[in-house]
Amino acid sequence: MKANHNGSSNPVASRIPVHPSVFTLLLIPYGIMSGYVTVTLAYLYTKGGIPLDKVAELVAVILLPHIFKFIWAPLVDSTLSLKKWYLISSVASALGILVTGILPVRESSLPLLTVIVIFINFMITFLGMSTQSLMAYDVPEELKGRASGYYNAGNLGGAGLGGGAGLWLAQRLPEEWMVASLLAFVCLFCSIGLLFLKEPKSTIRDHSMTKTYRNLFNDVFCTLKTRLGILAMLLAFLTLGTGAAQNLWSAVAADWHASADTVALVTGTIGGLLSALGCLIGGWICDRISRQGAYLTFGLIGALCAIGMAYSPKTEWMYIIWTSVYAIAVGLSYAAFSAFVLEIIGKGAAATKYNIYAALSNSPIYLMIYIEGWAHTRWGSTGMLNIEAVFAVLAIILFLIVQTIMKERKSISLEILTVPLPNLEI
């Protein structure tokens, strides 16, 4: 049994870490929620004669809690235990899914359904936060890459269950509530992963809530102001590894003469599986090279995929090949993002720190979807893909410039500190 990094032989501190696949299981409900609303519910209500614009509004509201979740992340760091937060979130989300299945599929149900969808997505953020904190505390430094890969694979796999499997069941089961019941059960079942983890002892909590929050905000500030913390914020803002083109594959499919069935297959089930595979590969790589360097490399791979697709023959097979390779590249980037964030945040207020970076990373995704949509209207699919590649390359160049400047400043500061001061007589 190995000692911890301080040389302690404490059996709790030096115990063999849990296998990272546990975090896949724990995060599956998070993905289920996304896939269930955007695919299964959207299908059921569209099939029920609800106008597409109304269904699109329902799908859009799921983003609201995930944009602002860093605001309530401190609750996870400062109150209850991580396992309790996970269970509360799991039960509330499962009940919410069940209620959506009981509601009659008609337009008059949309106002209440919208409220329920916002609520369950709000609650599921606590599940993500508690899982992130468990990773930050339980996973040793040398395995954080693999843990990040499994973590993101759970998200993407869950989306496949909630969307792909949910849609398949919705087309075959006689009642809508049956689909919701099965998915709700899966969400609850995933809680079994908690049995493989020990509740960590928080490094910021105190008997006084005031002192706890003082510790929390001090920990957040100390992390964000470091050189690595600043570089991580820059990486989160940069327009690479966004996977923005995935949102427009159906819009450009006609240029490659891809059928509707092909689009559904490669952007749905197969795309999800390949992205999950990319997460696992990316996580493994991130434990062997610089995690920030890996993120830049994977972003460049995504850019090369975009260029390759832009200038490939416009055939259905090329559409299948390039969208599949792109899905793997997105998985690589997702794993690298989580890996370098986990490396930066350490322990302490892990949920708050992780979700600050996660919230920042949403900005370039939304920006690139807008820019690529504009580019597609102006220059077609080739221009859209070229724009994605150009923005990614420019982002990499900008990061390397800033990184070099910060290294030089650090070097200059160290030289100043080592210059001997003259002896002054007093």
N, C-alpha and C positions, 0 to 999 in steps of 0.2 A: 504494500500500500504506500502510495507516494505521499510525501508531506506537502502541505500547501506552500504558496509562494513565500511565506514568512518562515518556512522551516518547521511549522507546527506539525505535530503528529496526532493532533486531535482527530478522533475517528470520524466525527461529523464533518469537520472541515476537509478531511482528506479522503472521504468516501468516493467510490467510483462514480463518476457523473452518469446521470440518466442518459439513455440513448436518445439522440436528437429527434428520432421519429415520433417521440411522445408529443412534441410540439406540432407535428402534422395533425395528429388526432385532436389536440386541443383547439386548433384554429379552424378545423373543418366547419363548425357552425357559423363562423364569421363569413366564410365563402358561400355557404348555403344561403345566407340571408340575401346576399347580392344576387346570386343566380336565380333564386326563387322569385324575387320581385321583378327583376329585369327581363326574365325569360318566361317563367311559368305563369305568374300572375298576368303579365302583359299578354300572353297568348290567350288565357282564359277570358279576359275582359274584351280583347279584340274579337275573339270568336263569339262572345256574347253580344256583339253589335255596338260596343262602345266606340265612339270616334277615336281615331288614332291620336289626335292631339291631346285628348283627355288622358289617354293611357300614357303618353309621353310625359305629361306633367306628373303623373304618379311615379314613374320611373325616376324622374329628375329629383324628386324630394329626398330620395335616399342619400343623396350627397350631402345634404345640409348638416346632419350630425357629424359626419366624417371630416368636414371642413373645420368645424369649430371644436372638435373633441379635446384639443389641448387645454381648453378652458377648464373643463371638469376633470382632467387627468390627475390633478393634485389630490382629489378625493381618494383615488386608489393608493397613492403613496402615503396618505396620512391617516386613513380610517380603515377599520375592519382588517381582515387578513386577505391576502391575494386569492386564496382558495374560496373564501366566502364571496368575494366580488365575482369570481368566475361563476360560482353556482347561482348566485342571484341573477346574473346576466343570462345564464343558460336557461333557467326556468322561465324568466320573464319573456325571453325571445321565443322559446318554444310555445308558450301560451299565446303569444301574439300571432305566431304563424297559424296556430290552431284556429284562432278567431277569424283570421282572414279567410280560412277555408269554410267556415260556417256562414259567413256573410253571403247573401244571395248575389249572384253575378248580374248586376244591373247598374245603370248610371247613377241611380239614387244612392247606391252604396259608396260611391267614390269619396264623398267628404269624410265619412267615418273611416273608410279604408285608408285614406291619406294620413289621418291622424295616427292610426295604428301602425302604419308603415314607418312613419317618423319615430314613433315610440320604440318599436322593436330595433330600429337602426341606432337609436340613441342608446338603448340597453346593450346592444351587441358591441358597442365601443368599449364597454367595461370588460367584456370578455377578451377583446384584443389587448387592452392595457394590462390586465392581470397576467396574460400569457407572456407579453413582452417583459414584464417585471420578473416573472419566474425564470425566463431565459437569462436575463441580465444577472440574476443572483446565482442561479444554479449551474450555468454552463461555464466551464473554464475558458480562459482566453484562447487557448489553442484550438478549441472546438466551436467557437462562435460563428465561423463561416459555415460549417456544416449545419449547425442549428438554424441559421438564417435560411439556408436552402430548404430544409425540411419545413420550417415555419411557413415560408411562402408557397411551398408545394401544397400545404394544407389549405391555404386560402384559395388557390386555384383549383385544387381538387374539390373543395367544398362548393365552389361556384359551378363546377361540372355536375355535382350531385343536385344542387338546388335548381340549376337551369336545365341541363341535359336530361338527367334522370327524372327530374320533376316534370318536364314537358312530356317525356315518354309515358310516364304514369298518367298524366292529365289526359292524354289521348286515348287511354285504355280503361281507366277506372270509371265507373258509372257516376260517382259523386266527387265534387271538388274537395270536400272535407277529408276524403281518404288520402289524397296526396299530401295535404297539409299535416295530417296526423302522422304519416310515415316520416316526413321530414322533421317534424317536431320531435319524434322519438329519437331520430338519429342525433339531433342536437343534444338531447339529454344524455344519450348513451356516451357521447364523446367526453363527458365529464369523468369517465373512468380513468382517463389519463392522469387525473390529479393524484390517484393512488400511487403513482410511480415517483411523485415529487414530494419533497419535504418543504413545509412552509418556512421560507427564509426569515431570518431576523433582520428587521429594517435597521439601517445605519443612520437614519435621520429622525426617527420617532423619539418623542420624549413624553414624560408624564403630563407636561404642559402643552396644550394644543398650540399656544402662541409660540413656544420654543420649537415645536415641530415644524410649523410653517416658516419660521425664521431659518431653520436648518434647510428646509426644502428649497426656498428661494435662493439661499446662499449657495447651495449645491448646484442649482440650475445656472446661476450667474457665473460661478467659478468654472463650470464646464464650457459655457458658451463663449467666454472671453479668452480661452486658451487659443494658441495658434491652430491646433488641430480642430478645435471646436469651430473656429471661424472658417477654416477650409471646408469642414463638413457642411456648414451652412451654405457656403458657396456652391458646393457640389449638389446640394438639395435644390438650389435655385436654377442650376444650369439646364439647358435644353438638350440633354442627351439621356439615353436610356428611358425615355418617356413611354415608348410603345404607342405613341399617338396614332400612328398609321393603322393600327389594328381597328380603331373605331371607324375607319373609312374603307375597309376592305370590300364591303358590300357595294359601296358607291363606285368603286373602280373595277368591279368584277367583269362588267360588260366589255371593257377594253381588252381583257384576256379571254373573252368568250367563255367565261366560267358559268356553269349552270347554277340555278338556285340551290339544288341539292349539294353541289360541290362547295358552294359558299358556306352553307349551313354546316357541312361536315368539317371543313378545314378551319373555319373560324370558331367552331363550337367544340365538340368533343375532342377531335384530334388536336386542335390548337391548344386546348386546355392541358391535355396530357403532355404535349411537347413543351409547353411553358413550364409545367411542373418538373419535367426532366431537366430543362435548362436550369431551374432553381437548384436542383440537387447537384448538378455538375458545377454550377457557379459557386455554390457553398463549399464544395470540396476544394476548388481552386483557391478560394479566398483564405483558406487555412494554410496555404503554401506560398502565397505571394502577398505583397502589399494590398490591403483591401481597397484603399482609395485608387491605387494603380489598376486594380482589377476592374473597378467601376468605370474608369476611363477606357480601358481596353474593351470591355463589353459594350460600352456606348459606341466605340468606333466600329465594332463588329456589326452592330445594328445599322450604323450609317452605311457600311459597305453592302449590307443586305438590301438596303433601300436603293442604292445605286445599281446593284446587280439586277434587281427587279425592274427598275426604270428602263434599262437598256436590253432586257431579255426579249426574246421573241414573244409576241402577244398570243400565247396559246394557253389552253386550260392547264396543261401539265406544268408550264412555267409558273402559273398562278399558284398551283398546289405546292410546288417546290419552294418558291420564295416566301410565301406566307408561312410555311412550316418552319423554314430556317429562321425567319423573323421571330416566330413565336418562341423558339429556343433562345434567341438573343435577348428577348424581353425577360425570359426567366432568369438568364444569367445576370441581367442588370438588377432585377428585383432582389436576388440573393445578395449581390454585392452591396446594394444600398443598405439593407438590413444589417449586413455584416459590419460595414464601416460605422454605422450609427451605434451598434452595440459596443463596438470597440471604443468609441468616444465617450459614451454616457456612463460606463462603469456600473456602479450599483446606486445607492442613494435613492434619489427621486427618479427612478428609472422610467416609470410610466410617463411622467411629465416631460422629461427630456426627450424620450423617444418620439412622443407625439408632437413636440415642437418641430422636430426635423421632418416628421411625416407630413405635417400640415404644410410646411414650406415646400415640400416636394410635389404637392398637388398643383402649385402655381404653374410650373413649366408644362405639365401635362395638359391643363386646360388651355394654356397659351398656344401650344403646338397644334392642338386639335383645331383651334380657330384659324391659325395661320395656314395649316395644310388644307383646310377646307377652302380658304380664300385662294390659295395657290392652285387647287384643283379646278376651281371655277375659271381662273385666269389662264392657266397653262396646261390643264389636263393632268392625267395621272403621272406622267413623266416629270412634269414640273413639281408636282406635290412631293414626290419621292426625293427629288433633287434638293428641294427646300429642307426636308427633314435632315438629309445628309449634311448639307451646308451648315445648318444650325448646330448640329452635333459636333462637327469638326471645329467650328468657331468656339464652341463652349469648351472643348478640350484645350485649345490654344490659350484661351483666356485663363483657365484654371492653372495651366503650367506657368504662365507669366506671373500670376499672383503668387503661386507657390514659390517660384524662384525669388521674387521680391521679398517675401516674408523670410525665406531662408537667409538671404543676404543681410536683412536687417537684424536677424537673430545673431548672425555671425559677427556683425559690427558691434552689437551690444556686448557680446562675450569678449571681444577684443578690448573694448573700453574697460570692462570690469577687471581684466587681467593686467592692464597697464599699471606699473608701480607708481604710487603717489610719492611726491617728494617729502622728505622729513622736515617738518616745520617745528621750529623751536618756539616754545611758548614761554 
